[in-house]
Amino acid sequence: MTVTVRFAPSPTGRLHVGNVRTAILNWLFAKRSGGTFMLRLDDTDVQRSTEAFAQGIREDLDWLGLKWALEERQSARLERYQAAAAALRAKGRIYACYETEDELQRRRQRQRGRGLPPIYDRTGLKIDAAGRERLEADGRKPHWRFRLDNSESGLEPLPTIVSWNDAIRGDQTVDVGSLSDPVVIRADGSFLYTFTSVVDDAEFGMTHVIRGDDHITNTGVQIQMFEALGFEPPVFAHHSLLIGADGQALSKRLGALSIENMRKDGMEPMAVASYTALIGTSDPIEAHDSLDELATLFAFEKISSAPARFDLAELSHLNARCLHKLSFVEVSDRLAALGVNGGADFWDAVRGNLTVLSDAKAWWAIVAGEITPVIEDAEFTGKAAALLPEEPWDDTTWDVWIAALKAATGRKGRALFHPLRLALTGMEDGPELKVLLVLLGRERAEGRLLGRVC
Ligand code: GLU
């Protein structure tokens, strides 16, 4: 069996850490198993889906390096859904209903009032051909429901357990006797996701469906749809949803955690990939160098079914670690794009102090631009200026200078270094002064030690 999986976002917004986790788990599993990863755009909601969002999703996946072997969009497959619906209608598994939303709501209220669960009472099934004609002559348009297989009479639902062995959660059950027959086609003829997803998963031969555990109830229904269409259901794997570091649901804050924003903030794609791949697993959260390396770690058994805690501080920390490992060659183009024109010596000096790449701009401004030095003790820094060795400078210059300065002032430790750092960089801390000094050059170093803006 060749593994085939898909990532199926709706192009109604940009990707965020939550849905990227779904994407990456699918991608890693495909990679690990030598299978195929497909991008499916669930765009049957024409009001909310846009091409701009679809393009944004592709860009975000590209940026993360999650390549897809094929792309499909649901809006291009309406004929397939029509055909599948016709087949189910012929088998009596899809039936027409004529209630308006208001009528359904009132009915549910009455059911609740009588202490009954508010599930659809299958009135639609009881209407005969003449009744349908009358309703349609009255201008009513039908919507269509899928008849769940949960009743002997065909009308009264009985407790009916649909079960599957979930690759992440183990044995799972859904009682489809407690659910309403789901609407699969709206009165305006548009299809609902629950149904179109099954048609696609079946026709594109998905072997596994890896998605969030907010779809567990859908799975109970969808297993019945696969069977009604004459297909074997795929293996399901439901991962938990992310919660915030504070334990609260993340869903409201996900907009701010978009991949687009992370990219704009200068985050490293491998940091985001490592984090979203490893969060909620039994592997330690570490920065990995490549997606292929992450794929070697992938196993369903390692993924926890408990909610995974997303902590932006932890991601930033991981990002810094990814950044520190990058060589100058790997970042030179991106540095140039940020207007940072330092070479390998500059990069090696500052990379250990960066959390995101754009932090390099501030260090470049300190090394190559003008700053206002902070003079803590003018007499001391004046002496230090006078003792600066003559150029040319190299990596021995610092030791020569500091030895002379120690001898002349008797200072050591913080009393020696802190005023130098403040004067040379205007900052409390930062990269090693030994390296910075050479990058600054004698003229600039001397000027700053004497308190000049330069
Ligand atoms: N478009 C659906 C969603 O984003 C896909 C769910 C699924 O993977 O089946 O929730």
Boltz pocket constraint, residues with backbone or C-beta under 6 A from the ligand:
constraints:
  - pocket:
      binder: B
      contacts: [[A, 6], [A, 8], [A, 9], [A, 10], [A, 42], [A, 193], [A, 197], [A, 210], [A, 211], [A, 215]]
      max_distance: 6.0
